[in-house]
């Protein structure tokens, strides 16, 4: 199996400058390759440029510009061209399926933050100084960069990546390793219901509170964004010192919320995987759930729009995004696979409107967001707990119908 590791790196001043130049040159390569594809398609011949054609030009590009493009790893530049090729493949796939195409866009220097090295030892070397007690990674054109390795890397390192987040630099590794031994069986099964009031309600009656990291940081983030909005929109190299600090402040606050949300998801998923052998959850379509409300036009008055509840829906969408259900479910599935647990997604329709006692399904069974009261048998309970119980009951059926 393949596992990923992410470590903070501590470059010197000169190394940090070289890392920034590496990102800028790879960004320039990406944009140049994108421009070539655009120009070729706009030509009367409708020429289609592929990855192989652009990769074959790298040798000439490096010879023409040895001080910039020529000093970086050839393999990492190929990886940048592959990233562009994947963007075009996704674009054409969306066109064929009738989705919003989203043509690949040019990248600004401040939005191109990752360089990948496809193979350890080709332009990069993990643990490049094994005789040194401090772990270092060697990057072509940068040197041996110190790494804050907070946990051991198990297995053989396959790929290495460099990522910039604000003022910090990280190295991202993928390692091939043996599948770990599954956790001991507990004999416990559980169904979970994801929500915004409570992050998780389980079929045993337990709840995991929603930390609402985004809402807690909203006031600080609003003030930081207002301070940033006072500066004119100019190129990155023309920003003043105060402008750069305002940008970094907004990025720092967003990064903190993202890390808090990720930490909460990891801890919650780990607790579920350790305690239960079988976990059933709702198969949520988060993108559909967080769509904006379509405007309602007044048929009698052209140009006039009727109330459509957009403000309330926008608040709900913010709560859904703040909860981070998608990130949590991805982490839960990954941890369960490593631990030998089973995770099943079931149809979420009417799970909180169906009585687990008598099976009666009706909208009136849920008079409020939290309360469940069956109109047939009179059972009362928390609506999220009822949903989790129904999810658990549907889990084995779903697993038998769609075996792995």
N, C-alpha and C positions, 0 to 999 in steps of 0.2 A: 504494500500500500504506500501511497505518497502522503507525506505530512509536510506542513509548512511551518516555518519558524520566522519570527520577526524580532530583530535585535536593534537596539539603539547604537549608532556609531558615533564616535567622538573625533571628528577630523580636526587637524590643526587649521590655522587660518589659511595657509596656502592650499591645503587639501580641500577645504570647503570652497575656496575660489575655483579650484580645478573641477570639483563636482558640479558647481553651477555652470561652468563653461561647457562641461560634457552634456548637461541637460539642454543648454541653448543650442549646441551644435546638432544634437539629435532632433530637437524640435525643428531646426532649419531643414534637416534632411527630410523629416516627415512632411513639412509643408511644401518643400520642393517636389517631392514625389506626388503629392496630392495635386499640385498645380500641373504637373506633366500629364496626369490622367485626365484632368479637366480639359486641358488644351487639346489633347489627342481626341477626346470624344466630341468636342465642339468643331473639330475640323470636318470638312465636307466628306472625308473618307470614313468618318466614324470609327477611327482606330481604337481598339481596345488594348490598353496597357496592362500587363500582368506582373505579378511579383517577380517571376523569373527574369523578365526583361529589365526591370529596375535593379535587381540584385546584380545582374551582369555589368551594370554601369558603375558599380561601387568602386571598382579598381581604378577607373579613370577619374572619378570624383576625388578619391583619396590622393591620387598623384597630382591633380590640379590644385588641391587645397591641402598641402601637407601640414600646415600650421594649425588647422582646425579639424577638418574631417579626417585627415590622415593620421592623427595621433591617437584616435580611439579604436577600440576593438572592432574588427571587421564583423565578427559574429553578432555583437550587440547592435551594429547598424543593420544587419540583416533582420534581427528581431524587430527593430523599429519599422522596417518595411513590411514585415509580416503583420504587424499590428494594423498598419494602414490597409493591407489586403483583407484582413478579417473585417475591418469596418465596411469595406465595399461589399464583401460577401453578405454581411448582415443587411446592408442596404438593399441589395438585389433580392434577398430572401423576403424582406418586408414588402417590396414592390410586388413580388409574385403572389404573396398571401393577401394582398389588399390592405395592409396596414399602412399607417403613416410612415412614409419612407425614411425621412431623416437623413438627408445627404451628408456624407462626412464633411466636417468643417475644419478650417485651419485652426491650429492651436497657437495660443499666445504663449510667450515664454513663461508667464506666471501660471499657466495651466498645464504645462507639460512637466510632470513631476516624477516620472519613472523611466529607468533604463534597465533593460533585461539582458542578462548574459545566459544564452541557452545551455551552456555546458561549463561545469566547474573545471578550471584548468585552461580554458580558451578565452583569454582576455581578462580572466579573473582567477583568484585562488582563495578558497576559504581556508582559514587557519594557516595562513601563509608563513607564519613563523612558529612552528610547533615547539621549538626550543625555548620560546619566550613564555613566561607565565601569563602574559596578557594576550588574549586572542586578537588576531588581526586578519583583515581581508585585503588582499591585493587586487587593485583595479588598474587596468592599463591606462596610463596617462595621469593617474592620481597618486599611486604608491600604496604603501602598506598602511591601512587605516585602522585605528584602534576600535574594537568592538566591545560593547558592554554585554557580554554573553551571560545572561541570568539563568540559563538552564542548559543542560547538555543536549547536543544534537545527536540523535540516534539514527543510525543507518548511513548510507552513502549519499553525499550531497550531489544533486543532479544539476540544479539551476541556481543562479544567484541574481538578485535584483537589487537595485539601489532606488530608494524612494525618499522624496523630500516632503515633509509635512511642516509647513511654517518655516521656522528656523532650525528645525531638527532634521537629522538624516537617519535613515534606517536601512538595514540590509535585510532582504527577504530571501529565505532559502527554501527550496523544496528538497526533501530527502526521501530516498526509497528505503523502506524498512520492512521487516517482517511484521505480519499481522499480530498484534498483541494478544495475550491470553484473555478470553472473555471474563468478565466479572462473575463471581459466584451467584448462582440463582437465588432469588429472594422469594419467589412464589407470589409476588405481588403484581397486580395489573392496575392501571389507572387510565381514566379519561380526563382530558383537560379542555377547558373552555377559555379562550383568550378574549380579553376585554380591555376597556379603557378605565373603567372605575376600579376594577381589580385586574392586575396583569394576568393572573391565572386563577381559575377556580377548578378544583379537581373533584372527581367523583366521590371522594371520601369526605367531602365537606370542608376541606382546607382551602385557604386563600393565600396568594402571594400578592402583596400590595403593589400598585403601580407607582414606581418612584417619580415619574413625571420630571425627568431631568431637564427636558426642554422648557417646560413651564417655569421651573425654578430659575433657570438662567435667562428667562425671557426679558426681564427688566434690564439686566446688564447688557444683553445682546442688543436690545432696542437702543439703548443709549450709545453703544459703540457704533451701531449702524448709522444713527443720526449724526454722530461726529464724523463718520466717514463721508456721509452724503454732502457735507459742506465743502469738500474738496472737488475741484473740477475733474472730469474724466480725461486723463492724459496718459501718455505712454508710461510704461514702468520706469524707464530710465530718466524721465523728466519729473518724477514725483519728488516733492520736498521730503525732508526728514520727518516732519509731522504727519505728512500724508502716508508715508511708509509705515510709521508706527500705528496709525489708525487702521490700516489694512491688516497689519499683524495682530492687532487686538481683536478684530472680528474673527480672524482665522483661529486665533487661540481659543476663543470662547466656543466656537463651533467644534473645534477639536476636543475640547474638554467634555462637551456633552456627548460627542460620539464615543469617546473612550469610556465614559460612565455607562452609557447604554450597552456597549459591548461587554463591559465587565459584569453588569447585572445579568445579561443574557447567558454568559458563560457559567456563572454561579448557579443560576436557576436550572439550566439544562443539566449541569453536573449533578445537582441534588436529585433530579428526577431519574437520571440514568442509574445512579447508585441505589435508589430505593425500589425501582420497579423493573420487572422483566419485559412488560408489554405496555406501551404508551400509545394511546389513540388521541388524535387531535383533529380539529376541523380543517378541511381542505379549503382555506380561505383564498379568495381572489382579491388580494389587497389592492391591486391597481384599480379594479372596478369599484371597490368599496370607497376609494378615496378620490373618485372623479368629481369634478366640479358640476354644479347643477346647471342645466341648460336654461338659457333665458326664456321667459314667457312673454310673448308679444300680445298686445291688446288688439284683438281683431277689429274693434270698432274705431280705434285711433291709431293711425300709422305712426310709427316712431316712438310709441309709448310702450313701456314694459310693465308687466304686472309683478307683484311680489312673488318670489319663487323660493324663499327660504335659503338664499345663497349664504347669508351671514352665518346662520346656524350650521349649515353643511360645512362651511370653511372651518369653523371651530371644531367640528367632529373630525374633519380631515387632519387637522393639526394634532389632535389627540391620537389618532391612529398612527400617524407618522412618528409621534413622540414615543409611543409604546414600542415600536420596533419589532413587530411580529415577524416580519420576514427574516430579519437577522437571527432572531431567536430560533425559529423553526429550522433554519439552515444549520445552526450550531447544534441543536438538539439531534438532528438526523446524523450529523457527523460523529458526535460523541456516542450515540447509540450504536452506530456501526462498529466503532472501535471497541466498544464494551460488549458486543454480542447481544445487544438488546434489540427489540423489535418496535419500530415506530410505524404507525398506520394512519393515513389521512382519510377521513370519512366526509361524506356529503353534509354540509352544515345546515341544510334547509330544515326548518321547524324543530331543530334540536331543543330549543328553549321554549317551544310552544306545545310539545307533546308530553303528556303525563306519563312518567315512568311506572305508575301504579296500574292505570287502567288503559293506557294507550290513546286516550282522547286527545285530538289535535285541534286547536282553535286559537285564533288570535287573541280572543278574550281571556285565555288562560294566563296571559302575562299582562296584568293591568298596569304595572309600572316597570321601570327599568330593572329593579331588583327583585320584585315580588312575583312569585308564581302561585296561582290559585286555580286548581282544576275545576271547571264548571260542571264536570260529570261526577267525580268522586269526592271532591272537596279537599284534596291534598294541597297543602301549602308548603313552600320551601323557597330558598333563594333561587332565582331564575338561572343564574350562572351554574349553580350546582346541579340543577335539573338538566341543563344543557350538557354538562360534563358526564352525567350518568348515561344519557342517551348516546353520547359520542362513544363511550366505552362499550355499550351494548352493540353498536353498529361496527365497532372495530374488528372483532373476529369474523363477522359476516363479510366485511370488505376484504379481509386478508384471505379468506377461503375463495372468494370470487376472483381475486387478482393475486395469486401467489407470486412471490418474488422469483 
